[in-house]
Amino acid sequence: MSIRRLSAWGLPSLFLLIIGAILIAINLVDSRYGEVAFTIGLLVVGAIALFYGVSDDHQNDELRQQAAHQEKAASASDDWGTSSMPRLPSGRRVDWLSMGVVAGFVGTTILTIGIMAAYECARLLGTNSDSASVVQNWLFSLTHNPATDTARVNLPVALILHFGTGILFGILYAGWIEPRLSGSGLRRGAIFSIVPWLFSIIVFLPLMDGGFLGIGLHAGPLPVIGNLILNLAYGVSLGFFYAVEQWQTDSGKLEDAGAGRIVERSLRVSAIGVAFGMVCGGLLGQIGASTLSPGQDPLLVAVIAAIIGSFIGFMLGSYAGLTPEADRS
């Protein structure tokens, strides 16, 4: 373990732990149990990120062991979006956990933008007037139903579950699904999108009182078709960003083992940045909720701040991690 790295991550983490403990005590006194649970969740995420950041870097060891195969792996990656990162005996990439978190977060962010755009279009075009067409009635039903009402009332929890599920699907893709698929990252991600799509229409919608396949929304085939399109966007984004060489290198391929170590370190720092930014944003959001957005639900402000902090952490981490690091003896 590197003392320098422990100091760099340990000192701010200790500060955040103290702030989190104070917030937990204050929220317990005020009987705000939702904020208490959210703060505890933030501290757990921060603890996992800290452990991951200061633990021995086994992934770099794997890269060194497979350096002899790097050139062959890179030359075999001719398809746009195909990963040329070295693989473990299980078929997983050596950086599968870091990249699963990062790609899952990016894919969920793109999915969220798509959901917001689709919701606004349905809200503007949909109507239940007597002269409305069938499609207009379907669009109106998409924005006025038990599922959207539940999400609107419990928006902080809905956002937490939304991003948490998206990142978990990213880890599932990286650890178990992607090694069993073939072709480019885009193709693998598109195939994987079937999994979250089925989860959405078979599990999620019934739990939200939307009925099996969204029948309870009374929006015709739109819930099934809309979820398919949105999850396809998520899957394609996930697959593309998981094939990190395409956007982290100039040539789109890893030229040598040194480049592989730099890219792997960038992913590692990006994953930590996502978690660290989430913790910082969430805690700051709770502290400044009354000042930043008076009258709003403090938990909602904290969740939104955590999401923004995660994005900032990802951006800073992806660039900071590209700085070459000397090999440790």
Secondary structure as a PSIPRED ss2 file (coil, helix, strand):
# PSIPRED VFORMAT (PSIPRED V4.0)

   1 M C   1.000  0.000  0.000
   2 S C   1.000  0.000  0.000
   3 I H   0.000  1.000  0.000
   4 R H   0.000  1.000  0.000
   5 R H   0.000  1.000  0.000
   6 L H   0.000  1.000  0.000
   7 S H   0.000  1.000  0.000
   8 A H   0.000  1.000  0.000
   9 W H   0.000  1.000  0.000
  10 G H   0.000  1.000  0.000
  11 L H   0.000  1.000  0.000
  12 P H   0.000  1.000  0.000
  13 S H   0.000  1.000  0.000
  14 L H   0.000  1.000  0.000
  15 F H   0.000  1.000  0.000
  16 L H   0.000  1.000  0.000
  17 L H   0.000  1.000  0.000
  18 I H   0.000  1.000  0.000
  19 I H   0.000  1.000  0.000
  20 G H   0.000  1.000  0.000
  21 A H   0.000  1.000  0.000
  22 I H   0.000  1.000  0.000
  23 L H   0.000  1.000  0.000
  24 I H   0.000  1.000  0.000
  25 A H   0.000  1.000  0.000
  26 I H   0.000  1.000  0.000
  27 N H   0.000  1.000  0.000
  28 L H   0.000  1.000  0.000
  29 V H   0.000  1.000  0.000
  30 D C   1.000  0.000  0.000
  31 S C   1.000  0.000  0.000
  32 R C   1.000  0.000  0.000
  33 Y H   0.000  1.000  0.000
  34 G H   0.000  1.000  0.000
  35 E H   0.000  1.000  0.000
  36 V H   0.000  1.000  0.000
  37 A H   0.000  1.000  0.000
  38 F H   0.000  1.000  0.000
  39 T H   0.000  1.000  0.000
  40 I H   0.000  1.000  0.000
  41 G H   0.000  1.000  0.000
  42 L H   0.000  1.000  0.000
  43 L H   0.000  1.000  0.000
  44 V H   0.000  1.000  0.000
  45 V H   0.000  1.000  0.000
  46 G H   0.000  1.000  0.000
  47 A H   0.000  1.000  0.000
  48 I H   0.000  1.000  0.000
  49 A H   0.000  1.000  0.000
  50 L H   0.000  1.000  0.000
  51 F H   0.000  1.000  0.000
  52 Y H   0.000  1.000  0.000
  53 G H   0.000  1.000  0.000
  54 V H   0.000  1.000  0.000
  55 S C   1.000  0.000  0.000
  56 D C   1.000  0.000  0.000
  57 D C   1.000  0.000  0.000
  58 H H   0.000  1.000  0.000
  59 Q H   0.000  1.000  0.000
  60 N H   0.000  1.000  0.000
  61 D H   0.000  1.000  0.000
  62 E H   0.000  1.000  0.000
  63 L H   0.000  1.000  0.000
  64 R H   0.000  1.000  0.000
  65 Q H   0.000  1.000  0.000
  66 Q C   1.000  0.000  0.000
  67 A H   0.000  1.000  0.000
  68 A H   0.000  1.000  0.000
  69 H H   0.000  1.000  0.000
  70 Q H   0.000  1.000  0.000
  71 E H   0.000  1.000  0.000
  72 K H   0.000  1.000  0.000
  73 A H   0.000  1.000  0.000
  74 A H   0.000  1.000  0.000
  75 S H   0.000  1.000  0.000
  76 A C   1.000  0.000  0.000
  77 S C   1.000  0.000  0.000
  78 D C   1.000  0.000  0.000
  79 D C   1.000  0.000  0.000
  80 W C   1.000  0.000  0.000
  81 G C   1.000  0.000  0.000
  82 T C   1.000  0.000  0.000
  83 S C   1.000  0.000  0.000
  84 S C   1.000  0.000  0.000
  85 M C   1.000  0.000  0.000
  86 P C   1.000  0.000  0.000
  87 R E   0.000  0.000  1.000
  88 L C   1.000  0.000  0.000
  89 P C   1.000  0.000  0.000
  90 S C   1.000  0.000  0.000
  91 G C   1.000  0.000  0.000
  92 R C   1.000  0.000  0.000
  93 R E   0.000  0.000  1.000
  94 V C   1.000  0.000  0.000
  95 D C   1.000  0.000  0.000
  96 W H   0.000  1.000  0.000
  97 L H   0.000  1.000  0.000
  98 S H   0.000  1.000  0.000
  99 M H   0.000  1.000  0.000
 100 G H   0.000  1.000  0.000
 101 V H   0.000  1.000  0.000
 102 V H   0.000  1.000  0.000
 103 A H   0.000  1.000  0.000
 104 G H   0.000  1.000  0.000
 105 F H   0.000  1.000  0.000
 106 V H   0.000  1.000  0.000
 107 G H   0.000  1.000  0.000
 108 T H   0.000  1.000  0.000
 109 T H   0.000  1.000  0.000
 110 I H   0.000  1.000  0.000
 111 L H   0.000  1.000  0.000
 112 T H   0.000  1.000  0.000
 113 I H   0.000  1.000  0.000
 114 G H   0.000  1.000  0.000
 115 I H   0.000  1.000  0.000
 116 M H   0.000  1.000  0.000
 117 A H   0.000  1.000  0.000
 118 A H   0.000  1.000  0.000
 119 Y H   0.000  1.000  0.000
 120 E H   0.000  1.000  0.000
 121 C H   0.000  1.000  0.000
 122 A H   0.000  1.000  0.000
 123 R H   0.000  1.000  0.000
 124 L H   0.000  1.000  0.000
 125 L H   0.000  1.000  0.000
 126 G C   1.000  0.000  0.000
 127 T C   1.000  0.000  0.000
 128 N C   1.000  0.000  0.000
 129 S C   1.000  0.000  0.000
 130 D C   1.000  0.000  0.000
 131 S C   1.000  0.000  0.000
 132 A C   1.000  0.000  0.000
 133 S C   1.000  0.000  0.000
 134 V H   0.000  1.000  0.000
 135 V H   0.000  1.000  0.000
 136 Q H   0.000  1.000  0.000
 137 N H   0.000  1.000  0.000
 138 W H   0.000  1.000  0.000
 139 L H   0.000  1.000  0.000
 140 F H   0.000  1.000  0.000
 141 S H   0.000  1.000  0.000
 142 L H   0.000  1.000  0.000
 143 T H   0.000  1.000  0.000
 144 H C   1.000  0.000  0.000
 145 N C   1.000  0.000  0.000
 146 P H   0.000  1.000  0.000
 147 A H   0.000  1.000  0.000
 148 T H   0.000  1.000  0.000
 149 D H   0.000  1.000  0.000
 150 T H   0.000  1.000  0.000
 151 A H   0.000  1.000  0.000
 152 R H   0.000  1.000  0.000
 153 V H   0.000  1.000  0.000
 154 N C   1.000  0.000  0.000
 155 L H   0.000  1.000  0.000
 156 P H   0.000  1.000  0.000
 157 V H   0.000  1.000  0.000
 158 A H   0.000  1.000  0.000
 159 L H   0.000  1.000  0.000
 160 I H   0.000  1.000  0.000
 161 L H   0.000  1.000  0.000
 162 H H   0.000  1.000  0.000
 163 F H   0.000  1.000  0.000
 164 G H   0.000  1.000  0.000
 165 T H   0.000  1.000  0.000
 166 G H   0.000  1.000  0.000
 167 I H   0.000  1.000  0.000
 168 L H   0.000  1.000  0.000
 169 F H   0.000  1.000  0.000
 170 G H   0.000  1.000  0.000
 171 I H   0.000  1.000  0.000
 172 L H   0.000  1.000  0.000
 173 Y H   0.000  1.000  0.000
 174 A H   0.000  1.000  0.000
 175 G H   0.000  1.000  0.000
 176 W H   0.000  1.000  0.000
 177 I H   0.000  1.000  0.000
 178 E H   0.000  1.000  0.000
 179 P H   0.000  1.000  0.000
 180 R H   0.000  1.000  0.000
 181 L C   1.000  0.000  0.000
 182 S C   1.000  0.000  0.000
 183 G C   1.000  0.000  0.000
 184 S C   1.000  0.000  0.000
 185 G H   0.000  1.000  0.000
 186 L H   0.000  1.000  0.000
 187 R H   0.000  1.000  0.000
 188 R H   0.000  1.000  0.000
 189 G H   0.000  1.000  0.000
 190 A H   0.000  1.000  0.000
 191 I H   0.000  1.000  0.000
 192 F H   0.000  1.000  0.000
 193 S C   1.000  0.000  0.000
 194 I H   0.000  1.000  0.000
 195 V H   0.000  1.000  0.000
 196 P H   0.000  1.000  0.000
 197 W H   0.000  1.000  0.000
 198 L H   0.000  1.000  0.000
 199 F H   0.000  1.000  0.000
 200 S H   0.000  1.000  0.000
 201 I H   0.000  1.000  0.000
 202 I H   0.000  1.000  0.000
 203 V H   0.000  1.000  0.000
 204 F H   0.000  1.000  0.000
 205 L H   0.000  1.000  0.000
 206 P H   0.000  1.000  0.000
 207 L H   0.000  1.000  0.000
 208 M C   1.000  0.000  0.000
 209 D C   1.000  0.000  0.000
 210 G C   1.000  0.000  0.000
 211 G C   1.000  0.000  0.000
 212 F H   0.000  1.000  0.000
 213 L H   0.000  1.000  0.000
 214 G H   0.000  1.000  0.000
 215 I H   0.000  1.000  0.000
 216 G H   0.000  1.000  0.000
 217 L H   0.000  1.000  0.000
 218 H C   1.000  0.000  0.000
 219 A C   1.000  0.000  0.000
 220 G C   1.000  0.000  0.000
 221 P C   1.000  0.000  0.000
 222 L H   0.000  1.000  0.000
 223 P H   0.000  1.000  0.000
 224 V H   0.000  1.000  0.000
 225 I H   0.000  1.000  0.000
 226 G H   0.000  1.000  0.000
 227 N H   0.000  1.000  0.000
 228 L H   0.000  1.000  0.000
 229 I H   0.000  1.000  0.000
 230 L H   0.000  1.000  0.000
 231 N H   0.000  1.000  0.000
 232 L H   0.000  1.000  0.000
 233 A H   0.000  1.000  0.000
 234 Y H   0.000  1.000  0.000
 235 G H   0.000  1.000  0.000
 236 V H   0.000  1.000  0.000
 237 S H   0.000  1.000  0.000
 238 L H   0.000  1.000  0.000
 239 G H   0.000  1.000  0.000
 240 F H   0.000  1.000  0.000
 241 F H   0.000  1.000  0.000
 242 Y H   0.000  1.000  0.000
 243 A C   1.000  0.000  0.000
 244 V C   1.000  0.000  0.000
 245 E H   0.000  1.000  0.000
 246 Q H   0.000  1.000  0.000
 247 W H   0.000  1.000  0.000
 248 Q H   0.000  1.000  0.000
 249 T C   1.000  0.000  0.000
 250 D C   1.000  0.000  0.000
 251 S C   1.000  0.000  0.000
 252 G C   1.000  0.000  0.000
 253 K C   1.000  0.000  0.000
 254 L C   1.000  0.000  0.000
 255 E C   1.000  0.000  0.000
 256 D C   1.000  0.000  0.000
 257 A H   0.000  1.000  0.000
 258 G H   0.000  1.000  0.000
 259 A H   0.000  1.000  0.000
 260 G H   0.000  1.000  0.000
 261 R H   0.000  1.000  0.000
 262 I H   0.000  1.000  0.000
 263 V H   0.000  1.000  0.000
 264 E H   0.000  1.000  0.000
 265 R H   0.000  1.000  0.000
 266 S H   0.000  1.000  0.000
 267 L H   0.000  1.000  0.000
 268 R H   0.000  1.000  0.000
 269 V H   0.000  1.000  0.000
 270 S H   0.000  1.000  0.000
 271 A H   0.000  1.000  0.000
 272 I H   0.000  1.000  0.000
 273 G H   0.000  1.000  0.000
 274 V H   0.000  1.000  0.000
 275 A H   0.000  1.000  0.000
 276 F H   0.000  1.000  0.000
 277 G H   0.000  1.000  0.000
 278 M H   0.000  1.000  0.000
 279 V H   0.000  1.000  0.000
 280 C H   0.000  1.000  0.000
 281 G H   0.000  1.000  0.000
 282 G H   0.000  1.000  0.000
 283 L H   0.000  1.000  0.000
 284 L H   0.000  1.000  0.000
 285 G H   0.000  1.000  0.000
 286 Q H   0.000  1.000  0.000
 287 I H   0.000  1.000  0.000
 288 G H   0.000  1.000  0.000
 289 A H   0.000  1.000  0.000
 290 S H   0.000  1.000  0.000
 291 T H   0.000  1.000  0.000
 292 L H   0.000  1.000  0.000
 293 S C   1.000  0.000  0.000
 294 P C   1.000  0.000  0.000
 295 G C   1.000  0.000  0.000
 296 Q C   1.000  0.000  0.000
 297 D C   1.000  0.000  0.000
 298 P H   0.000  1.000  0.000
 299 L H   0.000  1.000  0.000
 300 L H   0.000  1.000  0.000
 301 V H   0.000  1.000  0.000
 302 A H   0.000  1.000  0.000
 303 V H   0.000  1.000  0.000
 304 I H   0.000  1.000  0.000
 305 A H   0.000  1.000  0.000
 306 A H   0.000  1.000  0.000
 307 I H   0.000  1.000  0.000
 308 I H   0.000  1.000  0.000
 309 G H   0.000  1.000  0.000
 310 S H   0.000  1.000  0.000
 311 F H   0.000  1.000  0.000
 312 I H   0.000  1.000  0.000
 313 G H   0.000  1.000  0.000
 314 F H   0.000  1.000  0.000
 315 M H   0.000  1.000  0.000
 316 L H   0.000  1.000  0.000
 317 G H   0.000  1.000  0.000
 318 S H   0.000  1.000  0.000
 319 Y H   0.000  1.000  0.000
 320 A H   0.000  1.000  0.000
 321 G C   1.000  0.000  0.000
 322 L C   1.000  0.000  0.000
 323 T C   1.000  0.000  0.000
 324 P C   1.000  0.000  0.000
 325 E C   1.000  0.000  0.000
 326 A C   1.000  0.000  0.000
 327 D C   1.000  0.000  0.000
 328 R C   1.000  0.000  0.000
 329 S C   1.000  0.000  0.000
